[in-house]
Amino acid sequence: MRLFLTILAALFFWGLVLTKFNRMWRRRRETSQAYLGSVFWLITLLLGLSMTLHIDPIQTAVGTLTGLANFGWYLAYMIGIIGFYLVGFLGTRTDGAHGERSTFLLKALLVTTMLLFTWLYSGWLRLGSEWPARSPRGWPEMLFLVGFFGYACLAEAYSFGPLLEALRRQREPLLRIRTLLGLATAVIAEFFCALKIGYAVLGYLYPDWSVVEIINQMALFSMAGVAAFLVPLLISHRTYMRIYEFLSLHKKLRLMADLSYLQKQLQEHCPTILWQEPTWWERVTRPDFYIYRAAVSILDSERILSGYLERLDRSGQVTTFVADKTGTMRYWDPKSVQAARQLQSQMHIPQDASYAQLLQYLRQVSLAIRAE
């Protein structure tokens, strides 16, 4: 099972490396997000190399070719810990004033841990027999595993802050789900590292205890869980937005219908010259544009309507003439004036409202008029 999951993890990371390389290389200098994507690609490359060297036959072959026992083990963890450093580095970029201190701490602990690995390998692991099982035969193996997974646990912890902040800011349900998946991945990864630390310590102190192997199996399954949760996170932000737009299309179409109804009510009194009803295809393919255009048209019509009524009040007349959509003057009879005043009384548009608040307000006005 361990060998199978190791091979699966290696293939997973190499698949990411190969599929994302061309896109990352083309966009590596375009934006800050592209730079972060390049760092993420480098993380997958390092972890792919590390997991490849963890495959037992490959690890044994490295030792045979170099003539150095357990060199594949040493190399795999050295490469892997650099990958985890970059994971923590991505987290420190959003840490504000504490980012520089956090990065310094990560670098200092990285150097310390790599020196520890080198000391343990040179003094003990290199002199022992080839041991691809990666279980703690003695205290050097135990310290090696505790140092690696302890550092990985610390580096992964830096991702919690940015993920919680993104979850707080995010409003779109689908993107909130994506952020929650990222948070779940980080939690399971921390759980995996904690289990491996427990396995290293208990495996050294109580090698014959049956619970030790159970802890190791739990760690392996949690590693598979990390991969399972990580897959949805690899879908691009643009794809998530397209899915979200598709799922929210029916809401936009209803909003557009409500705004169109309100605009038609206004057009009975002061038609907008540039108004044109969109086709169903235009509504489906460009809903945001036609919602915006309907809102602008409603605001223009409301301003024109207010101007007519103010002019009527200043003149002291009961009725007046207004222009229709062709520019031709037509007569406003007393009944039309009364209907226009009633419509204007319902159109108290808040001046400091945001665009989203304005749309909701106009929709409420439309629904209120339709309910009368």
C-alpha positions in Angstrom: 0.0 0.0 0.0 2.8 2.4 0.9 4.6 1.8 -2.4 1.4 2.2 -4.4 0.5 5.5 -2.7 4.0 6.8 -3.1 4.0 6.0 -6.9 0.5 7.6 -7.1 1.7 10.7 -5.4 4.7 11.0 -7.6 2.6 10.6 -10.8 0.2 13.2 -9.5 2.9 15.8 -8.9 4.6 15.0 -12.2 1.3 15.4 -14.0 1.0 18.9 -12.5 4.5 19.7 -13.5 4.0 18.7 -17.2 0.5 20.1 -17.7 1.2 23.5 -16.1 4.8 24.1 -17.4 3.9 25.8 -20.7 1.3 28.1 -19.2 3.6 29.0 -16.3 6.6 29.7 -18.5 4.6 32.0 -20.9 3.1 34.0 -18.0 5.9 34.0 -15.5 6.5 37.7 -15.8 3.1 39.1 -16.6 1.5 39.7 -13.1 2.2 38.9 -9.5 -0.4 36.1 -9.7 1.6 34.6 -12.5 4.7 34.8 -10.3 2.9 33.0 -7.5 1.8 30.4 -10.1 5.4 29.9 -11.1 6.4 29.3 -7.4 3.5 26.8 -7.1 4.8 25.0 -10.2 8.3 24.9 -8.6 6.8 23.4 -5.5 5.1 20.6 -7.4 8.4 20.0 -9.3 10.4 19.6 -6.0 7.7 17.4 -4.4 7.5 15.3 -7.5 11.3 14.8 -7.4 11.1 14.0 -3.7 8.3 11.5 -4.1 10.1 9.8 -7.0 13.2 9.3 -4.9 10.9 7.9 -2.2 9.9 5.0 -4.5 11.7 2.0 -3.0 13.3 0.6 -6.2 14.5 4.1 -7.3 15.8 4.9 -3.8 17.8 1.6 -3.8 19.0 2.2 -7.3 20.4 5.7 -6.3 22.3 4.1 -3.5 23.7 1.4 -5.8 24.8 3.9 -8.5 26.4 6.3 -6.1 27.8 3.7 -3.7 26.3 5.6 -0.8 23.9 3.8 1.4 20.6 5.6 2.0 21.7 8.5 -0.2 18.3 8.4 -2.0 16.6 8.8 1.4 18.8 11.8 2.2 18.3 13.4 -1.2 14.5 12.9 -1.2 14.1 14.7 2.1 16.5 17.5 1.2 14.6 18.2 -1.9 11.2 17.8 -0.2 12.1 20.2 2.6 12.9 23.0 0.1 9.5 22.4 -1.5 7.9 22.9 1.9 9.9 26.0 2.5 8.3 27.5 -0.7 4.9 26.5 0.6 5.5 28.6 3.7 7.0 31.3 1.6 3.8 31.7 -0.3 2.0 32.1 3.0 4.3 34.8 4.3 3.7 37.0 1.2 0.3 37.9 2.6 1.5 38.3 6.2 1.8 42.1 6.1 4.3 43.6 8.6 5.2 40.1 9.9 6.1 38.7 6.5 9.8 39.5 6.7 10.2 38.0 10.1 8.3 34.9 9.1 10.4 34.5 6.0 13.6 34.9 8.0 12.4 32.3 10.5 11.5 29.8 7.7 15.0 30.3 6.1 16.8 29.9 9.4 14.9 26.8 10.3 15.4 25.5 6.7 19.2 25.9 7.0 19.2 24.4 10.5 17.1 21.4 9.4 19.3 20.7 6.3 22.4 20.9 8.5 20.8 18.4 10.8 20.0 16.1 7.9 23.6 16.3 6.6 25.0 15.6 10.1 22.7 12.6 10.7 23.4 11.2 7.2 27.2 11.7 7.3 27.6 10.3 10.8 25.0 7.4 10.9 22.7 6.8 7.9 25.6 6.7 5.3 27.3 4.0 7.4 24.3 1.7 7.8 22.6 -0.6 5.4 20.2 0.5 2.7 16.8 1.2 4.4 14.1 2.2 1.9 11.3 1.5 4.4 11.8 4.9 6.1 10.9 3.7 9.5 12.9 4.7 12.6 15.4 1.8 13.3 17.3 4.1 15.7 17.4 7.6 17.0 19.1 9.0 13.8 16.2 7.9 11.6 13.8 9.2 14.3 15.4 12.6 14.4 15.5 12.7 10.6 11.8 12.0 10.3 10.8 14.4 13.1 13.0 17.2 11.6 11.4 16.8 8.2 7.8 16.5 9.1 8.1 19.1 11.9 9.4 21.6 9.4 6.7 20.7 6.9 4.1 21.2 9.7 5.4 24.6 10.4 5.6 25.7 6.8 2.1 24.5 6.0 0.8 26.4 9.1 1.6 29.7 7.3 -1.1 28.9 4.7 -3.9 29.1 7.4 -3.8 32.9 7.7 -4.2 33.7 3.9 -6.9 31.0 3.5 -8.9 32.3 6.5 -8.6 35.9 5.2 -9.6 34.8 1.7 -12.6 33.0 3.2 -13.6 36.2 5.1 -13.4 38.4 2.0 -15.0 35.9 -0.5 -18.7 36.4 -1.3 -19.3 34.1 -4.2 -20.6 30.8 -2.9 -18.6 28.7 -5.4 -15.3 30.5 -4.7 -16.0 30.2 -0.9 -16.3 26.4 -1.5 -12.9 26.5 -3.3 -11.4 28.3 -0.4 -12.9 25.9 2.1 -11.3 23.0 0.1 -8.0 24.8 0.4 -8.4 25.1 4.1 -9.4 21.4 4.4 -6.3 20.4 2.4 -4.1 22.4 4.8 -5.8 20.8 7.8 -5.4 17.3 6.5 -1.8 18.0 5.5 -1.1 19.2 9.1 -2.8 16.0 10.4 -0.6 13.9 8.1 2.6 15.6 9.4 1.5 15.2 13.0 0.8 11.5 12.4 4.2 11.0 10.8 5.9 12.7 13.8 4.0 10.5 16.2 4.9 7.4 14.1 8.6 8.4 14.2 8.7 8.9 17.9 6.6 5.9 18.9 8.2 3.7 16.3 11.6 4.4 17.9 10.4 4.1 21.5 7.9 1.2 21.0 8.8 -0.6 17.7 6.7 -3.7 18.5 3.6 -1.8 19.5 0.7 -2.5 17.1 -0.6 1.0 17.3 2.6 2.3 15.6 1.7 0.6 12.3 -1.9 1.8 12.6 -0.6 5.4 12.9 1.5 4.9 9.9 -1.4 3.6 7.8 -3.5 6.6 9.0 -0.8 8.9 7.8 -0.7 7.2 4.4 -4.5 7.5 3.9 -4.4 11.2 5.0 -1.7 11.8 2.4 -4.2 10.3 -0.2 -6.8 12.7 1.3 -4.6 15.7 0.7 -4.2 14.7 -3.0 -8.0 14.2 -3.3 -8.8 17.7 -1.9 -6.0 19.2 -3.9 -7.4 18.3 -7.3 -10.3 20.7 -7.2 -7.9 23.5 -6.2 -5.9 23.1 -9.3 -8.8 24.2 -11.5 -8.0 27.7 -12.6 -9.8 30.8 -11.1 -11.1 31.6 -14.5 -12.8 28.2 -14.8 -14.4 28.6 -11.4 -15.7 32.1 -12.4 -17.2 30.6 -15.6 -18.9 27.9 -13.6 -20.2 30.5 -11.1 -21.4 32.7 -13.9 -23.3 29.7 -15.5 -24.9 28.8 -12.2 -25.9 32.4 -11.5 -27.2 33.0 -15.0 -30.9 32.4 -14.0 -30.6 35.0 -11.2 -29.2 37.6 -13.7 -31.9 36.8 -16.2 -34.6 37.4 -13.5 -32.9 40.6 -12.5 -32.8 41.7 -16.2 -36.5 40.9 -16.6 -37.4 43.0 -13.5 -35.3 45.9 -14.7 -36.8 45.7 -18.2 -40.3 45.9 -16.6 -39.4 49.0 -14.7 -37.9 50.6 -17.8 -41.1 49.9 -19.7 -43.1 51.6 -17.0 -40.8 54.7 -17.3 -41.0 54.6 -21.1 -44.8 55.2 -21.0 -44.0 58.6 -19.6 -40.6 59.5 -20.9 -39.1 57.0 -23.4 -35.3 56.7 -23.7 -34.2 57.5 -27.2 -31.3 55.0 -27.2 -33.1 52.1 -25.5 -33.2 48.9 -27.5 -34.6 45.6 -26.1 -31.9 42.9 -26.3 -32.5 39.6 -28.0 -32.6 36.4 -25.9 -29.1 35.4 -27.2 -27.7 38.8 -26.1 -29.3 38.3 -22.7 -27.8 34.9 -22.2 -24.3 35.7 -23.6 -23.8 39.2 -22.1 -26.1 39.4 -19.1 -23.9 41.8 -17.1 -23.6 44.3 -19.9 -27.4 44.4 -20.5 -28.1 44.6 -16.8 -25.7 47.6 -16.6 -27.3 49.2 -19.7 -30.8 48.7 -18.3 -29.8 50.3 -15.0 -28.2 53.3 -16.8 -31.4 53.7 -19.0 -33.6 53.6 -15.9 -31.5 56.3 -14.2 -31.6 58.5 -17.3 -35.4 58.0 -17.6 -35.9 58.8 -13.9 -33.9 62.0 -14.3 -35.9 63.0 -17.4 -39.1 62.3 -15.6 -38.1 64.4 -12.6 -37.1 67.2 -15.0 -40.6 67.1 -16.7 -42.4 67.3 -13.4 -40.1 70.1 -12.0 -40.8 72.1 -15.1 -44.5 71.5 -14.7 -44.4 72.6 -11.1 -42.4 75.8 -11.9 -44.8 76.8 -14.7 -47.8 76.2 -12.5 -49.5 74.3 -15.3 -51.6 71.2 -14.9 -50.4 69.4 -18.0 -47.6 69.8 -20.5 -46.0 68.4 -23.6 -43.2 65.8 -23.5 -41.1 64.1 -26.2 -41.5 60.5 -27.1 -38.7 58.1 -28.3 -38.8 59.6 -31.8 -38.4 63.2 -30.5 -42.0 64.0 -31.3 -43.9 66.1 -28.7 -47.0 64.5 -27.2 -49.5 65.7 -24.8 -49.4 64.7 -21.1 -53.0 64.7 -19.9 -53.8 65.0 -16.1 -54.1 61.3 -15.8 -50.7 60.8 -17.2 -49.3 63.5 -14.9 -50.8 61.8 -11.9 -49.3 58.4 -12.9 -45.9 60.0 -13.5 -46.0 61.6 -10.1 -46.9 58.3 -8.5 -44.1 56.6 -10.3 -41.6 59.2 -9.3 -42.6 58.9 -5.7 -41.5 55.2 -5.8 -38.1 56.1 -7.4 -36.2 57.6 -4.5 -32.9 56.3 -5.6 -30.2 56.5 -2.8 -27.4 58.7 -3.9 -24.6 56.8 -2.0 -25.6 53.3 -3.0 -23.1 50.9 -4.5 -23.8 49.4 -7.9 -25.0 46.1 -6.3 -27.2 48.0 -3.9 -28.6 50.1 -6.7 -29.6 47.0 -8.7 -31.3 45.5 -5.7 -33.2 48.7 -5.0 -34.4 49.0 -8.6 -35.5 45.4 -8.5 -37.5 46.1 -5.4 -39.2 49.1 -7.0 -40.0 47.0 -10.1 -41.5 44.2 -7.9 -43.5 46.7 -5.9 -45.0 48.3 -9.1 -45.8 44.9 -10.5 -47.6 43.9 -7.3 -49.9 47.0 -7.4 
